[in-house]
Amino acid sequence: MAAARTYAQMVEALATLANIVARDNDP
């Protein structure tokens, strides 16, 4: 199940990145 864990980490990292970008674009 290593692949599932890696996928979960990737999704979490993408969510964090999206959160940072969204906050950065906040006026």
For each residue, the residues with C-beta under 8 A, 3 or more apart:
1: 4 5
2: 5 6
3: 6 7
4: 1 7 8
5: 1 2 8 9
6: 2 3 9 10
7: 3 4 10 11
8: 4 5 11 12
9: 5 6 12 13
10: 6 7 13 14
11: 7 8 14 15
12: 8 9 15 16
13: 9 10 16 17
14: 10 11 17 18
15: 11 12 18 19
16: 12 13 19 20
17: 13 14 20 21
18: 14 15 21 22
19: 15 16 22 23
20: 16 17 23 24
21: 17 18 24 25
22: 18 19 25 26
23: 19 20 26
24: 20 21
25: 21 22
26: 22 23
27:
